[in-house]
Amino acid sequence: MPYQDLRAFLTALKSAGELVEIERPIALKYDIGKALAKASSVQGPALMFNQTGTEFPLVAGAFGNRRLALLAFEATEQTIHEKVLNGIDNPIGPVDFEGTPPCQDVVLTGDEIDVTKLPVPTYSPKDGGPYITAGIVVSENPETGTPDIGNYRFQVFGPKELGLFSAPNHRFGKNIAHATEMGKELHAALVIGVDPMTMFSCQVQSSDKTNDWFVAGGLRGAPVELARTVSNGLKVPAHAEIVIEFTVDTKNQKMEGPLGEYTGYYTPASPKPIARITAITHRKGAIFQGLLTGKPITENHVLKQIPFETSILRQLQGLFPTISDLSINSSGGVQVYIVIAMKPRYEGEARQAILATMASNLHPKWVIVVDPDVDIRNPAEVEWAQSFRVKPTEDVFIVNRTAAGPLDPSTDGGFSSSVGVDATKPFGVEFPEVSEVPGWRDFDLPEINK
Ligand SMILES: Cc1cc2nc3c(=O)[nH]c(=O)nc-3n(C[C@H](O)[C@H](O)[C@H](O)COP(=O)(O)O)c2cc1C
């Protein structure tokens, strides 16, 4: 059975020695950020802060490194990609929760709404204020009603107001733009503290027509139980810790930011839409979830890597079945630097695969294709392929004015350019044999294994 909720996962982390509880009081302003940066520097355990100066404890770093991500997926390095691909290939629809859902143990509406009562950290002195960074947004296509879930950052502006940022190429941003075009209000919910597979499913790349609850169910191997919100008719995970229901106000924008982001740079403040809170509901003894984002590698990158790699691999394999593996490096923010292993079936096919990858919603700036004998997760091997299998004038090309990630500080407005490198051996001609001493892998040399 999958973890039913965040609590079940935290219990598993605790019994694996991967959750440390901190009982002394901790300042929400900066100290949580410092503690997370420190824990992350040693690939440390998740941290639970029990005294936050509010009525709620705060857990952060729950998916802070690869080891914890594998625990969340209940997989090993050997099984992870197959397990996720199996989930993507076998979606499972959600079911309705019967009765009053746990996420509505406490219901706050009208004058009771006050988001500043939650333990929302200000991670770094240069951040524009307290940020909710680990929430998932539930919104719907205003025309078709198709639900979308995704992770988005929210700055606390006041008791009933949050600032929000969605890139225009992400579905929440598209739903906001679509609703504005139709002259409709967009209702949404910011859900904090969900089961691990629902959290990771937010990053699975799928078409805009996909009902994301099916993806979450596929990864879980069991349906997500949903409950209707109290103020705006959406459906949210019944076992979530906290649900902030809101309406998006695009007419009255306010300065949001800066925030240290996944690129490793602060994004400057700029006017953004306001989330006007219509209700807050939570479980009894709700646990708030925090997450540090910033210079790679942070929890933000860990959340993206496995779902991005597997779902982009599946998309590309539909066109190029001889693609055997795909790696999206953390150093490139798990976005702009993609390496593909492929055995081209005809001359020029590697280049076709590069162009298709550039067209993905990640908007990569570097796409490198190598032969399957190269270990794409070992930068030295990829550099070796680029060094000795590439004729730069023929195999390296630049596509101008490709759409850019809006937070990339090196880009010019909405556009960038993308580099493709075909580092596969020349097609259909003899190429020298790789020089390796045969049999070295199995050679018994106990003297160096001491
Ligand atoms: C922790 C975290 C925070 C994120 N914050 C934002 C954000 O504030 N705005 C945004 O546009 N994308 C953000 N993203 C990226 C999107 O959630 C992600 O790329 C998602 O796949 C986009 O959703 P879509 O596939 O439905 O378009 C964040 C990702 C993570 C893991």
The ligand as an ORCA input file, in Angstrom:
! r2SCAN-3c Opt
* xyz 0 1
  C       9.217     23.163     -5.062
  C       8.799     23.666     -6.399
  C       8.337     24.967     -6.530
  C       7.930     25.447     -7.773
  N       7.475     26.733     -7.873
  C       7.024     27.192     -9.061
  C       6.482     28.509     -9.155
  O       6.425     29.270     -8.193
  N       6.024     28.905    -10.377
  C       6.094     28.111    -11.484
  O       5.661     28.520    -12.554
  N       6.612     26.857    -11.413
  C       7.068     26.386    -10.230
  N       7.592     25.119    -10.135
  C       7.672     24.299    -11.342
  C       6.357     23.634    -11.681
  O       5.692     23.165    -10.546
  C       6.600     22.433    -12.581
  O       7.484     22.700    -13.584
  C       5.356     21.791    -13.120
  O       5.744     20.665    -13.907
  C       4.551     22.716    -13.980
  O       3.283     22.237    -14.070
  P       2.582     21.778    -15.441
  O       3.355     20.574    -15.892
  O       1.243     21.463    -14.920
  O       2.641     22.909    -16.383
  C       8.010     24.628     -8.916
  C       8.486     23.314     -8.777
  C       8.874     22.825     -7.536
  C       9.351     21.416     -7.403
*
